[in-house]
Amino acid sequence: MNDVNLTVNGQNGQANCGDPTSLETISVQPDPALLSDGWERRQLADPDRAKEAVELYESLGFEVFVKELTEADFGDACKTCAIAGCNGYVMIYTRKKNG
């Protein structure tokens, strides 16, 4: 599965961290251990909306794992900005329940 790319602000397709008119891309890396255990990355969620998404996935019969993002989850391009901008966000993973 590819990285999740989030576009922040943006005009002219040029990245320039800190410039409010720039196009900044934040890369969220998949967790290889979770993927190898059969989890699928589903969505990046604001903590206020994560509960709704978890309830939805559970109602559809999925097992759900919510992972808080840390510095290690971001690509090398802009870790500092990503940590500040995505503070508290979570990545939701699901997998089919056994049985």
N, C-alpha and C positions, 0 to 999 in steps of 0.2 A: 504494500500500500504506500502511496506517495505521501510526502509531507502535506500538511494542511497549510495553505498560504492565505494569509489575511491581508487584505489591502486596506491601508490606513490613509485617509485624506486622498490626495492624488490629482495631479494634472500633468500632462505632457510626458507621463511615463518615466520620469526621472526620480531616482531615490536620493534624498538628502535629509538625513536624520535631523529632526528638529525644525525643519522648514514646513510650515503649515500648508504650503501649496504643493508639496512634493508627494510622490507616490512611494510609500514605504511598504515593503513586504516583510511580514514576520512569518518565519517558518517554524511550525510546531512539529517536532520529530515524533514518530511513532515509538512506542515502548516495545522493543523487540521481545522482551520476556513475556509480556502480555499477549503479543501476537502469536508467539510460539505455543502458548497455552490455549489457543483457539479463540481468543478475544478479537473482536472487530472494532476498530475505531469508528464511532458513529458521529459524534459532534462535539464541538467546543461550545461550552455554555457559560453564561453569566451565572453566578451562584444563585441568584434570585429565580432564574428560570430552570436551573438544573433539576430541581425537585419535580417539576411538571414533566420533564423529559424522562426522568427515571420512572415515574409512575406510568407513563405511556408505554415505555419499553417493557416494563414488568407486566402490564395488562395484555401485551401482545405475546407473552410467554417467554420473554428473554430473561436471562440472568444478567444483572447490571453491575458494573464496577465504575466508580467515579474516582478519577485520579486528579488530585490538585496539581497544577503545573508548577514546576520549579525551574531554575535556571538551566538545568540539564536537558529540559524538554525543548529548548529553543535552538535554532540554528545559530551558527557563529556570526551571522551578519549584524545583528543588533540585539544582543542579549539584554543589555541594560534597558533599552527602550521597551523591549517586549515584556520584561519583568514589571516595569512600571505601568505599562499600558494594560497588561493582562493580569494584574494582581488579583488573586482570588478566583480567577476563571478555572474551570475544570474541563477535563476531557472525559467524555462518556464512552465507555466500551461496553459491548454486549456480546453474548454468546448464547447459543441455544442451550436450554436446560437439558440435562441428562435424564432420560426416562420418559 
